[in-house]
Amino acid sequence: MSTHADQPTLGGGHELLYVILSEPTGQEPDAISPRLGDHLRFLAQLSSDGVLVMSGPPETSEGFNTSSGLYVLRAE
């Protein structure tokens, strides 16, 4: 397995990261509720492994959850 030192860089100490935006596909926003615990445990494991840099649900300008997900990852 490679280390962070093996990852491609942009130079000047910058690290190459990937941004993923996940949007629901027609299901009700509450459809994830039964799987939310598994989802959060998976994200916690990615964070422990150094893969997940940050994540969260984007909000509207009024402060409402969009039911989307935003993830910033280190990947090979």
C-alpha positions in Angstrom: 0.0 0.0 0.0 1.3 3.5 -0.8 1.8 6.2 1.7 0.8 9.8 1.6 4.4 10.6 0.5 3.8 8.4 -2.6 0.7 10.4 -3.7 0.9 12.8 -6.6 1.4 16.4 -5.6 0.9 19.7 -7.3 4.2 21.0 -6.0 4.8 23.6 -3.3 3.4 21.3 -0.6 0.0 21.0 -2.3 -1.8 17.6 -2.2 -4.0 16.2 -4.9 -7.5 15.6 -3.5 -10.8 14.5 -5.1 -14.2 16.1 -4.4 -17.3 14.0 -4.8 -20.9 15.4 -4.7 -23.5 12.7 -4.1 -27.2 13.5 -4.9 -30.3 11.4 -4.1 -31.9 9.7 -7.1 -35.6 10.1 -6.6 -35.9 8.5 -3.2 -37.4 10.4 -0.3 -34.7 12.0 1.9 -35.6 9.7 4.8 -34.8 6.6 2.7 -31.2 6.7 4.0 -32.4 6.7 7.7 -32.2 2.9 8.1 -28.7 2.8 6.7 -27.4 6.1 8.3 -25.5 4.3 11.1 -23.6 2.1 8.6 -22.9 5.1 6.4 -21.4 7.1 9.3 -19.3 4.1 10.5 -18.0 3.7 6.9 -17.1 7.4 6.8 -15.4 7.1 10.2 -13.3 4.2 8.9 -12.3 6.2 5.8 -11.3 9.0 8.1 -9.2 6.7 10.3 -7.5 5.3 7.2 -6.5 8.8 6.2 -8.7 8.6 3.0 -11.5 10.9 4.0 -10.4 14.5 4.5 -13.8 16.0 5.2 -17.5 15.3 4.5 -20.9 16.6 5.2 -24.3 17.4 3.9 -24.4 20.8 2.0 -27.1 23.1 3.2 -29.3 25.6 1.3 -28.9 29.3 1.9 -31.8 29.0 4.3 -29.9 26.4 6.4 -31.9 23.3 5.3 -30.2 20.0 4.5 -30.1 19.2 0.8 -30.0 15.4 1.2 -26.8 15.5 -0.8 -23.4 14.6 0.4 -20.0 16.3 -0.2 -16.8 14.2 0.3 -13.2 15.2 -0.1 -10.9 12.2 -0.5 -7.3 11.2 -1.0 -7.1 8.5 -3.6 -4.6 6.8 -5.8 
